[in-house]
Amino acid sequence: MENILVTGGYGQLGQTFQALAGRYPQYNFTFTDVEQLDITNQDAVNAFLAGGQFAYLINCAAYTAVDKAETEEEIAFKLNFEATLYLAEACAANNTQLIHVSTDYVFDGKANKPYKETEEASPNSVYGASKARGEAVALGSDPRSIVLRTSWLYSNYGVNFANRMQQLMAERNELNIVFDQVGTPTYAGDLAQAIMAIIETVSVNRDHQLGGVYHFSNEGVASWFDFAYAIKELTGAACEVFPITSEAYPTPAQRPTYSVLNKTKIKETFGIKIPYWKESLRTCLGK
């Protein structure tokens, strides 16, 4: 039985892995949050990973407060860059396969077709810049590292757009949601299963060079307005939802206007089939 360490184990993706762990009895999962392992403490990371007891490390831990990062740059970089460096170096030293979760916000959003893994990161926010630096050190520390970019992640756990919309729709008569930022919602359950598919492939292809950057999101394209309206329709909320421009809803952090990810590489390399985003939203909401 191989051991898998999940850092950020009590965030929304970590909790999703906890819910799915029973489907993978061939693996032994260990879930940590800051109380069990402070990944910004290099000595603690080295001690925790010493001896090569973990075959895989899935790094779900991140500073994800996009707007707050604009005034908390040091904290964002400490968690998204420095901690990633410590984890990546420890993984390399202990023959542990790192799978590091990243974001579509490493791109500036100026593209007009889905971003490929080979396109250069050009973030336009502190959050995006901190995640881009994390990607670089993960790959630089060990070429076997896998960086998995995803987008607009949501689940039944924690703070995310889908949960927030359901709360607001229950409290208000109307909501104004931006329609000119386009990407793809990603259900954490689908992302977690994709990561497990990657691990199962790596397990039987140890000598293959599978490291690098991969993109994963659900299929399809949506605006934040589309996402919110789909939640309204599926939940039957009485709240009205209206489209507005980003200019009408200014935020401290600039977000990419277009961040759709090209997923051809991950589908061809790992044989992953990806559901359409509305199907996965229906699954998440239990509708």
Secondary structure as UniProt FT lines:
FT   STRAND          2..7
FT   TURN            8..10
FT   HELIX           12..20
FT   HELIX           21..23
FT   TURN            25..26
FT   STRAND          27..32
FT   TURN            34..36
FT   TURN            39..40
FT   HELIX           42..49
FT   HELIX           50..52
FT   STRAND          56..59
FT   TURN            66..67
FT   HELIX           68..70
FT   HELIX           73..77
FT   HELIX           78..82
FT   HELIX           83..93
FT   TURN            94..95
FT   STRAND          97..103
FT   HELIX           104..106
FT   TURN            117..118
FT   HELIX           126..141
FT   TURN            143..144
FT   STRAND          146..150
FT   STRAND          153..154
FT   HELIX           161..171
FT   STRAND          174..178
FT   STRAND          182..183
FT   STRAND          186..187
FT   HELIX           188..203
FT   TURN            206..207
FT   STRAND          212..215
FT   STRAND          222..223
FT   HELIX           224..235
FT   STRAND          240..244
FT   TURN            247..248
FT   HELIX           264..270
FT   HELIX           277..285
//
